[in-house]
Amino acid sequence: MLALRLKAWKTEAVLEEVPEPGLPPAGALLKVIGAGACHSDLHLMRDFETDAMGWGPPFTLGHENTGEIVALGRRAFGLEVGQPVAVYGPWGCGHCRRCAIGEESYCENAAAIGPAGGGLGLDGGMAPLMAVPDTRLLVPLGSLDPVEAAPLTDAGLTPYHAVNRSLPKLVPGSAAVVIGAGGLGHMAVQILKAVSPAKVIVVDTRQEALALAKSLGADETVSMDENPGPAIMELTHGRGAEAVIDLVGADSTIALGMRVARTRGDLSLVGLAGGSAPFRFLTARIEVEMATTFWGTRAELMEVISLAQAGLIRSHVQRFTLDQAAGAYRLMREGKLEGRAVVTPNA
């Protein structure tokens, strides 16, 4: 079968023929229906190295995946052939304390087991078939469109986890700032509106991204190119925001988050642009809690899918066939995508 493969660090992904995957004893073989193209894949192609990651190419890209079960292993249970499912992306050991409570993205044995999951060291979903090692990593989709649902597994789950971290602070009268209105940001807006009463303020450099955010429920939008700090402080009556979710992660966006996070507020860094900021007294308000986040839990993915099933959130997607996948990444690199690109290998 054809698959979109990363052959080596700091190279572009290429289509090549690979053998069809085998059936894992406790897992499933999926006919891939949707595989999201994520900005972190660009970092895999341009920035990462084996020494830093502990694992490396070659592998098939695609860590945001949905599909239809075509076969179940002899030790698999709880699901049925033909059932549409979403794939939980981070694959931990399944046995440590973190994995036992569904926090596989924080697996305590990650260094020993190596690759982080399908599309991240192991073969992902940018191919007609994908092997998933254990059915615990599959979540039923019900009647959701699997193509639209594919980004829920990362672009939905990751901001949902960040919002959950701050949810106790997002009370009536509070504010949340979303920096970056792309694949993850357009989901963050919808999640915030679905689960909290907070005023949602969105920051981006692109007017089309701000327009999309506004159409999805953002209360206010601010251009990153027009001195956004004072504008956000004015919109929050001089207090700042209880939660800032930075989905970019550049020096400038982290600095903005530190300027506009309210006393005892949260700054969650999700984006992988490689930025940093000094941390000392007076660089941020007192007791601002700053944290990096990575994906979310299996239970949170179930909650994200429930929100989508209830019609409260929806991925804004552009569809690409497998032979168009490299072009999807090119558009992403040029900043010309709205929402999330989804590759449909069996279309």
NORGI-V929934 format. One record per residue. N is the residue number from 0. PSI is psi in radians with two decimals (999 if undefined). Layout:
((N/PSI) (N/PSI))
//
This chain:
((0/2.75) (1/2.50) (2/2.62) (3/1.97) (4/2.49) (5/1.97) (6/-0.51) (7/2.70) (8/2.58) (9/0.66) (10/2.83) (11/2.60) (12/2.60) (13/2.65) (14/2.31) (15/2.81) (16/2.38) (17/2.81) (18/2.63) (19/2.53) (20/2.69) (21/3.01) (22/2.03) (23/2.47) (24/-0.66) (25/0.11) (26/-2.60) (27/2.73) (28/2.22) (29/2.45) (30/1.97) (31/2.22) (32/-0.69) (33/2.36) (34/1.93) (35/2.47) (36/2.09) (37/2.59) (38/-0.48) (39/-0.41) (40/-0.60) (41/-0.64) (42/-0.65) (43/-0.71) (44/-0.47) (45/-0.52) (46/-0.50) (47/2.74) (48/2.67) (49/-0.70) (50/-0.58) (51/-0.61) (52/-0.52) (53/-0.02) (54/2.94) (55/-3.06) (56/2.90) (57/2.59) (58/2.81) (59/2.29) (60/3.00) (61/1.63) (62/0.13) (63/1.73) (64/2.48) (65/2.72) (66/-3.11) (67/2.29) (68/2.16) (69/-0.32) (70/2.58) (71/2.46) (72/2.87) (73/-0.37) (74/0.16) (75/2.60) (76/2.88) (77/-0.15) (78/2.99) (79/2.60) (80/2.38) (81/-0.17) (82/2.33) (83/2.34) (84/2.76) (85/2.60) (86/2.12) (87/2.18) (88/-0.83) (89/2.18) (90/1.79) (91/-2.91) (92/-0.41) (93/-0.03) (94/-0.44) (95/3.04) (96/-0.75) (97/-0.80) (98/-0.61) (99/-0.49) (100/0.29) (101/0.12) (102/1.04) (103/-0.36) (104/-0.30) (105/0.53) (106/2.29) (107/-0.23) (108/0.36) (109/-0.70) (110/-0.57) (111/-0.64) (112/-0.30) (113/-2.01) (114/2.54) (115/-0.33) (116/-3.04) (117/2.20) (118/-0.08) (119/1.21) (120/-0.57) (121/2.87) (122/2.23) (123/-2.67) (124/0.08) (125/1.05) (126/2.80) (127/-0.55) (128/2.59) (129/2.36) (130/2.27) (131/2.17) (132/-0.38) (133/2.44) (134/-0.23) (135/-0.34) (136/0.11) (137/2.39) (138/2.17) (139/2.49) (140/-0.29) (141/-2.28) (142/0.10) (143/2.53) (144/2.03) (145/-0.53) (146/-0.84) (147/-0.46) (148/-0.35) (149/-0.81) (150/-0.27) (151/-0.47) (152/-0.29) (153/-1.02) (154/-0.43) (155/-0.83) (156/-0.76) (157/-0.88) (158/-0.51) (159/-0.76) (160/-0.73) (161/-0.72) (162/-0.74) (163/-0.66) (164/-0.61) (165/0.00) (166/-0.69) (167/-0.38) (168/-0.21) (169/1.19) (170/2.99) (171/2.33) (172/-0.09) (173/3.06) (174/2.57) (175/2.36) (176/2.23) (177/2.06) (178/1.96) (179/1.99) (180/0.61) (181/-2.39) (182/-0.79) (183/-0.65) (184/-0.69) (185/-0.43) (186/-0.68) (187/-0.70) (188/-0.86) (189/-0.69) (190/-0.81) (191/-0.74) (192/-0.50) (193/-0.58) (194/-0.07) (195/2.79) (196/0.16) (197/2.58) (198/2.27) (199/2.12) (200/2.22) (201/2.38) (202/2.33) (203/2.86) (204/-0.36) (205/2.21) (206/-0.61) (207/-0.60) (208/-0.69) (209/-0.65) (210/-0.72) (211/-0.78) (212/-0.73) (213/-0.70) (214/-0.37) (215/0.06) (216/-0.03) (217/2.38) (218/-0.63) (219/2.61) (220/2.55) (221/2.33) (222/2.33) (223/-0.36) (224/-0.03) (225/0.90) (226/1.18) (227/-0.42) (228/-1.00) (229/-0.63) (230/-0.74) (231/-0.71) (232/-0.66) (233/-0.72) (234/-0.37) (235/0.37) (236/0.58) (237/-0.02) (238/-0.52) (239/-3.10) (240/2.46) (241/-0.54) (242/2.30) (243/2.18) (244/1.91) (245/1.87) (246/0.18) (247/-1.09) (248/0.42) (249/2.90) (250/-0.81) (251/-0.63) (252/-0.63) (253/-0.74) (254/-0.70) (255/-0.78) (256/-0.69) (257/-0.51) (258/-0.55) (259/-0.04) (260/2.32) (261/2.74) (262/2.26) (263/0.34) (264/-3.10) (265/2.46) (266/1.94) (267/2.10) (268/2.00) (269/-0.68) (270/2.67) (271/0.53) (272/-0.10) (273/0.22) (274/2.95) (275/2.99) (276/2.61) (277/2.57) (278/1.89) (279/3.06) (280/2.39) (281/-0.04) (282/-0.36) (283/2.93) (284/2.83) (285/2.39) (286/0.49) (287/2.23) (288/2.11) (289/2.31) (290/2.56) (291/2.68) (292/2.76) (293/1.88) (294/-2.50) (295/-2.98) (296/2.90) (297/-0.72) (298/-0.67) (299/-0.62) (300/-0.70) (301/-0.68) (302/-0.69) (303/-0.78) (304/-0.63) (305/-0.68) (306/-0.73) (307/-0.71) (308/-0.53) (309/-0.04) (310/0.27) (311/-0.40) (312/2.69) (313/2.35) (314/2.33) (315/1.92) (316/2.67) (317/2.27) (318/2.46) (319/2.44) (320/2.95) (321/-0.68) (322/-0.13) (323/0.02) (324/-0.75) (325/-0.62) (326/-0.57) (327/-0.72) (328/-0.59) (329/-0.77) (330/-0.68) (331/-0.78) (332/-0.59) (333/-0.02) (334/0.52) (335/0.13) (336/2.51) (337/2.20) (338/-2.31) (339/2.39) (340/2.33) (341/2.20) (342/2.38) (343/1.54) (344/-0.39) (345/0.20) (346/999))
//
